[in-house]
Amino acid sequence: MHAPDPIPVIAEPIVIFVINRGWSPDADSQATYDATRKYWRVGSDTRERARYALGVAGGIVRGAFRIQSWHPGEEEGRWGFEGVPAPELGVVGTSVERLAPPRGAANPVRRYLGGIPPTEERPVESLAHELNIEPLARIMYGQRELFHSNLLAWFFDTLPEIADSVFRDLTVDDPSGIASIRSVERERQSLDLVLRWPAAAPLVIENKVFSLPEREQLDDYRNKTAKWKGAPAQHVLLSMSPPREPVDGWTYLSYQELSERIDLALAECDEVSYEVETVRRYSRTVRLLSALLNTTAVHSTKESVWLDGNQLAAIDLRQTRTALQKLRARRVQVVLEEMGVHRGWVDAGHTRGGPLVWWVRGVRIGGTYLEAGWQYQSGQFRRCVVLPHLIGRSDGDRNARAEFAAAHPQLFDFAPLDDVLGHPDLLPMPLDGFGHFAPDFVHRYVKAPDLSIEQLVGATQAIDAQLEALGE
């Protein structure tokens, strides 16, 4: 899944309205227009100068409108506008992540009367440094999802009015009234968070930070809550990354949107306390983390597979570097699954050798079933086979795998990849045999330190075609 494109530069005066509470994923064009156009605290300067209005929810532009006129609302100081769709801007579906200031903006009305500016690139190391000086971020790195679940549960208990402004509209009323008290549960039936209010359906929150959500796990959680009494539970996936495809019964809530919801709720709070400041700092931490992890997003298949090594080297904490590398590998995996071949499977991970991604497929050669494909890690592009019939860790097992590989050199032939890799003169290694990873993996490799995602797609297609011709 490709990340949404960032909002482009726009020369015209614009006002952005944050419509998180008035918009839902099933909203049609009229509902998006109604959520965007009324009613807001906008001064005379904005009303006179703004030519366009954008409705933004979850950090994504949901509607764009050319303003024709303004009219006052019933509440003094609030205004609405009349307008028409503005497809000429080409911004619906783009991300406003790059416009979000590090400390957030509690005001749901955001004015860009000089237009939407060009992107101001923030180096990865700068974001990582800002994040690492936040005490909450240091705690988070050791706990990840557990940290967020525990802090949000504490928030729900300690600042109920503010928390209700953040979460209550994510669920629905329950006329049966089975729930009689306001409460929060942690790890009930392995569910991260269950929020309850009197006369409301339970709100189940599953959170993912550095990992991508999997459909099977989400379906399993829904099957658990389907057995609960009362109105059906509402399910929210709180994640830095959206699921690969919409999942029935789950609403996606980005951490960016969570931060916006918290900031908007805090803007209406006059309390000055340790608890309020902790939530404020948490919102800042989430914004910085979201911006940092967004640097791992895949915007084009022409990008290098891996993140810039010089930028990563400038990051102080090894945990931060590893987390970014893992997430990038997973995001590359998703793109390969979408754009590669339909046979076989793609996977990604991280070992002591660094991040890696690979593709293999089953094939039968000489009556023997094996898995063949490629693996890319640490500048090595490997042609590899997995030999389940020769699995083992003894010297004899290793020798048997080497003999099988030597008898089938076509499985390690890089000639079909000359055009794809762009280096026909590369020398396969090891020169005198094969590399081994116990208990069943054999490979040869060429040095290819900066392959693009597009090249991995091409390599997958070329090797698949060769294996299809070789197979029985």
NORVENDA-V517443 format. One record per backbone hydrogen bond with DSSP energy under -0.5 kcal/mol. NH is the residue of the N-H (numbers start at 1). CO is the residue of the C=O. If there is no record, write none. Layout:
BEGIN
[[NH,CO] [NH,CO]]
END
This chain:
BEGIN
[[3,298] [7,95] [10,116] [14,112] [15,52] [16,110] [17,54] [18,108] [19,17] [19,56] [22,19] [23,19] [27,24] [32,28] [33,29] [34,30] [35,31] [36,32] [37,33] [38,34] [40,79] [42,40] [42,77] [47,43] [48,44] [49,45] [50,46] [51,13] [52,13] [53,65] [54,15] [55,63] [56,17] [56,54] [57,60] [60,57] [61,94] [62,55] [62,60] [63,55] [65,53] [66,84] [67,51] [67,65] [68,82] [69,82] [71,80] [73,78] [78,75] [79,40] [80,71] [81,37] [82,69] [84,66] [86,64] [89,86] [90,87] [93,61] [94,91] [95,5] [96,59] [99,96] [100,96] [100,97] [104,101] [110,16] [110,108] [111,109] [112,14] [115,112] [116,10] [117,115] [121,119] [123,121] [127,123] [128,124] [129,125] [130,126] [131,127] [132,128] [133,129] [134,131] [135,133] [137,134] [138,134] [139,135] [140,136] [141,137] [142,138] [142,139] [143,139] [143,140] [144,140] [146,143] [147,144] [148,144] [149,145] [150,146] [151,147] [152,148] [153,149] [154,150] [155,151] [156,152] [157,153] [158,154] [159,155] [163,159] [164,160] [165,161] [166,162] [167,163] [168,164] [170,167] [171,168] [174,199] [177,174] [180,178] [183,181] [183,196] [185,194] [187,191] [187,192] [188,191] [189,187] [190,187] [191,188] [193,205] [194,185] [195,203] [196,183] [199,179] [200,197] [201,172] [203,195] [204,202] [204,234] [205,193] [206,204] [206,236] [207,205] [208,238] [218,214] [219,215] [220,216] [221,217] [222,218] [223,219] [224,220] [225,221] [226,222] [227,224] [228,225] [234,202] [235,249] [236,204] [237,251] [238,206] [238,236] [239,237] [239,253] [240,208] [248,246] [250,247] [251,235] [252,250] [253,237] [255,239] [258,254] [259,255] [260,256] [261,257] [262,258] [263,259] [264,260] [265,261] [266,262] [267,263] [268,264] [268,265] [269,266] [270,268] [273,271] [277,273] [278,274] [279,275] [280,276] [281,277] [282,278] [283,279] [284,280] [285,281] [286,282] [287,283] [288,284] [289,285] [290,286] [291,287] [292,288] [293,289] [294,290] [295,291] [295,292] [296,293] [297,294] [299,297] [303,300] [305,451] [312,308] [313,309] [314,310] [314,311] [315,312] [321,317] [322,318] [323,319] [324,320] [325,321] [326,322] [327,323] [328,324] [329,325] [330,326] [331,327] [332,328] [333,329] [334,330] [335,331] [336,332] [337,333] [338,334] [339,335] [340,336] [345,360] [347,358] [349,356] [351,354] [354,351] [356,349] [357,376] [358,347] [359,374] [360,345] [361,372] [363,370] [365,363] [365,368] [368,365] [370,363] [371,386] [372,361] [373,384] [374,359] [375,382] [376,357] [377,380] [378,355] [380,377] [381,379] [381,446] [382,375] [382,380] [383,444] [384,373] [384,382] [385,442] [386,371] [387,440] [388,386] [390,387] [391,388] [392,439] [398,394] [399,395] [400,396] [401,397] [402,398] [403,399] [404,400] [405,401] [406,402] [407,403] [408,404] [408,405] [409,406] [411,408] [412,409] [413,410] [417,414] [418,415] [421,417] [422,418] [426,423] [428,426] [429,445] [433,430] [435,443] [437,441] [440,437] [441,437] [442,385] [443,435] [444,383] [445,429] [446,381] [448,379] [448,446] [451,448] [453,303] [454,301] [456,452] [457,453] [458,454] [459,455] [460,456] [461,457] [462,458] [463,459] [464,460] [465,461] [466,462] [467,463] [468,464] [469,465] [470,466] [471,467] [472,364]]
END
